[in-house]
Amino acid sequence: MPAINLTREQVSAIADRLDEVVGNEFHDAVCVALNEFGWGEFGGEGISDMDVWKIKNELALGYLKEYQDFYNKKHNDEIKN
């Protein structure tokens, strides 16, 4: 089955929904992760908004790098063939 290309409107709507769903739980998930790593007892407002932003930024950059590597490999494979 061929891949479907989403419209800009669809991408925006999905991103908005994910931001709402993930954003509501993100801070708590960060605190849980810190506790699981044994880095203190975090909960509620246990970390700064700036630290949450840094974590989100690191996560986003990781996703972008992963996609860039995938795209480059796919493009290079197409050139070789």
N, C-alpha and C positions, 0 to 999 in steps of 0.2 A: 504494500500500500504506500503510495507516494506521500511525502511529507506535505502538510498543509501550511501555507503561509498565512499567518494571522494579519489582520488589518492593524493599523496604528491604534485605532479605537479599541480593538480587542486587547491588544497588548497593554494599553493604558488601564483598561478596566481590570484586567487580571492583576497587574502590578498594584493597583489601588487596593484590591481585595486582599492580596497577600500581605501588603503593608498593614492593613487593619488586623488581620488574623495573627500574623507573626509578630507584629509590633506590640500587640496587647500582651503577648506572653514572653517576649524577648528578654526583658529585664529580669523576670523571674527565672528564666532558663539560664541566664548568665550567673545569677546567684547560686542556683542549684549546681552548675558546673564548678564554680569556685569551691563550694562545700565538698563536692565529690573529689576534687583534687586535694582536699585537705588544707586549703588556703584560708581558713578562718570560718567563722559563722556569719554568713551573709543572708540577708532576707529583707524584704520590703525595699526600703531606700538605701540599702547597704553599699551601693557603689554610685559613683557620680555619673551624671548624664554624659559628661565628656568621655569617661571610660566606656560607657555603652556605645557612644558614637565611634570610638576607636575600634571597638570589636566589630561593629557593623561594617566599618570601612575595610578592615582586614578581611572579613568574610566576603565582601563584594569584590575586592581586588583578587582574592583567590578564585572566585567564580569567573571573573573576567580573564584571568591568566589561563585557567583551564579551558575556556572557550577559545581563546586566542591560539593555544597550542593545538586544539582539535582542528580549528579552521586552517591553520598553517599546514598541518599534516595532510588534511584533505586536499588543500590547494596544491601542495607539492606532489602528492600522489597523482592528481589529475594531470599535472604538467609532465610527469614521467611517462604517463600512458599516452 
